[in-house]
Amino acid sequence: MNPFFTSGEFQAINRAFLSGDAVEVSFFVRNSKLIMAEECYFFLMASMRKMRMNIPLSYTLEFFERLFQENIIDKGIFNGIIRFVAYRNFTEELLSKAEVSYYFDVKKIGDVISLQKDFEMDMIKEINVNTNLLSNIRVHCPENIYAEIYAKENDLDDVILLNPNKRIARSIFGNLLFLEGNLIKIPKQTEGAYISPLMENFVTFVHQRNLAQIVESEMIGFESQKAEEILMVSDTKGISPVTKIRNKTFGKERFSEMINEWKASFQ
């Protein structure tokens, strides 16, 4: 499917291209239906407000449901992740009053709430990610670009990123969940973790079904080696078990069982 711009074509003077002045949110198509649409929509609104964007009155949940139905689902996409980017148009006036345009495309994927490929990871220490107001949303992040190049050069699928306090924040693509016994540790958003509608839906399900105890935590890097299983939940890549970090391997059986129960709840 071709990418879709508000204007119908890419404008080189838009501020997303010139300044990285944009926010990105994922929407999810499963079995030719939008799932978690309300959660994704409210995350988009919150992200735009944090970036002081002038949110158009037309940006309602119904608008996005119709937009994706007509341009994605009705065109034959059965399962996929929609990348939606809202960006500020170029202006000489006050930026917070500038008009906003959007771009979206879709990546076909297997069932977005099923496990994808196993991930091999490592920790990167020469850069870190921030812990401020904008660290939790998807905005331009040169640290991600550097880390993705590092991962590819070292035959890794992803890397663990630390914050300035040398504690675990997140990975390049998403958040990390660490299973120890009956406890799932998740780095706090104040540590630099992403806000993730996909992860929040899964964690809420696990909590409501008493499948494990959920704890938001501050974790030094070494604690990743203590986990029995690790899950990477990404709004852009889907869900992958982390099966190897350096010389240590991890199982995926219990997280697989939780994911299967969660998936059954969508039937």
Residue pairs with C-beta under 8 A, 6 or more apart in sequence:
1 72
1 75
1 77
1 105
1 106
2 105
3 103
3 104
3 105
4 71
4 103
4 104
4 105
5 11
5 101
5 102
5 103
6 101
6 102
6 103
7 101
10 17
11 17
13 90
14 87
14 88
14 89
14 90
14 101
15 21
15 22
15 87
15 88
15 89
15 90
15 98
16 22
16 85
16 87
16 88
16 103
18 90
20 139
20 140
21 51
21 87
21 88
21 95
21 140
22 85
22 86
22 87
22 88
22 139
22 140
23 44
23 47
23 48
23 50
23 51
23 53
23 85
23 86
23 87
23 137
23 138
23 139
24 83
24 84
24 85
24 138
24 139
25 40
25 43
25 44
25 47
25 84
25 86
25 138
25 235
26 40
26 81
26 82
26 83
26 84
26 197
26 198
26 235
26 236
27 34
27 36
27 37
27 40
27 64
27 68
27 81
27 82
27 84
28 34
28 35
28 36
28 40
28 80
28 81
28 82
28 112
28 198
29 35
29 68
29 72
29 73
29 77
29 78
29 79
29 80
29 81
29 82
29 106
29 112
30 79
30 111
30 112
30 113
30 266
31 78
31 79
32 73
32 77
32 78
33 73
34 65
34 68
34 69
34 73
35 112
35 113
35 266
36 197
36 198
36 201
37 61
37 64
37 65
38 61
39 197
39 200
39 201
40 197
41 61
41 64
43 137
43 195
43 197
44 59
44 64
44 84
44 86
45 55
45 59
46 137
46 195
47 86
47 137
47 138
47 139
48 55
48 86
48 100
49 55
50 133
50 134
50 137
51 134
51 137
51 139
52 95
52 96
53 86
53 88
53 96
53 100
54 88
54 96
54 97
54 98
54 99
54 100
55 100
56 99
56 100
64 84
67 104
68 82
68 104
71 104
72 80
72 82
72 106
77 106
77 108
79 108
79 109
79 110
79 111
79 112
80 106
80 107
80 108
80 109
80 112
81 106
81 107
81 109
81 112
81 235
81 236
81 237
81 238
82 104
82 105
82 106
83 104
83 105
83 106
83 107
83 236
84 102
84 103
84 104
85 102
85 103
85 104
86 100
86 101
86 102
87 100
87 101
87 102
87 103
88 95
88 98
88 99
88 100
89 98
89 99
89 100
89 101
90 98
91 97
91 98
91 99
109 116
109 238
110 116
110 238
111 263
112 198
112 238
112 239
113 198
113 202
113 239
113 259
113 262
113 263
113 266
114 238
114 239
114 259
114 263
115 239
115 240
115 241
115 252
115 255
115 256
115 259
116 237
116 238
116 239
116 240
117 157
117 240
118 240
118 241
118 242
118 243
118 244
118 252
119 157
119 158
119 232
119 240
119 241
119 242
119 243
120 155
120 156
120 157
120 242
120 243
120 244
120 245
121 156
121 157
121 158
121 159
121 160
121 171
121 232
121 242
121 244
121 245
122 154
122 156
122 159
122 160
122 245
122 246
123 159
123 160
123 162
123 221
123 224
123 245
124 147
124 150
124 159
124 160
124 161
124 162
125 162
127 143
127 146
127 147
127 161
128 143
128 161
128 162
128 163
128 164
128 166
128 169
129 135
129 141
129 143
129 161
129 162
129 163
129 169
129 170
129 192
130 163
130 164
130 192
131 163
131 164
131 165
131 169
131 190
131 191
131 192
135 169
135 192
136 189
136 192
136 193
136 194
136 195
137 194
137 195
138 194
138 235
138 236
143 161
144 172
147 159
147 161
147 172
148 172
150 156
150 159
151 157
151 158
151 159
151 172
157 240
158 171
158 172
158 173
158 232
158 242
159 171
159 172
160 168
160 171
160 176
160 221
160 224
160 245
161 168
161 169
161 170
161 171
161 172
161 192
162 168
162 169
162 221
163 169
163 191
163 192
165 191
166 220
166 221
167 187
167 191
167 218
167 219
167 220
167 221
168 176
168 187
168 191
168 219
168 220
168 221
168 223
168 224
169 187
169 191
169 192
169 193
170 176
170 187
170 192
170 193
170 194
171 232
171 234
173 232
173 234
173 236
173 237
174 194
174 196
174 199
174 232
174 233
174 234
174 235
174 236
174 237
175 186
175 187
175 193
175 194
175 196
175 199
175 232
175 233
175 234
176 186
176 187
176 224
176 230
176 231
176 232
176 233
176 242
177 184
177 185
177 186
177 199
177 203
177 230
177 231
177 232
177 233
177 255
178 184
178 185
178 186
178 219
178 223
178 224
178 226
178 227
178 229
178 230
179 212
179 227
179 228
179 229
179 230
179 231
179 254
179 255
180 226
180 227
180 228
181 228
182 212
182 213
183 212
183 213
183 215
184 203
184 206
184 212
184 213
184 214
184 215
185 215
185 216
185 217
185 219
185 223
185 227
186 193
186 199
186 203
186 214
186 215
186 216
186 217
187 193
187 216
187 217
187 218
187 219
188 216
188 217
188 218
189 195
189 216
191 218
191 219
194 235
196 233
196 234
196 235
197 235
198 233
198 234
198 235
198 239
199 233
199 235
202 233
202 239
202 258
202 259
202 262
203 214
205 211
205 261
205 262
205 265
206 212
206 214
206 258
206 262
207 214
209 261
211 258
211 261
212 258
224 230
224 245
225 245
225 248
227 250
228 250
228 251
228 254
229 241
229 250
229 251
229 252
229 253
229 254
229 255
230 241
230 242
230 245
230 250
231 239
231 240
231 241
231 242
231 255
232 239
232 240
232 241
232 242
233 239
234 240
239 259
241 250
241 252
241 255
241 256
242 250
243 249
243 250
243 251
243 252
244 250
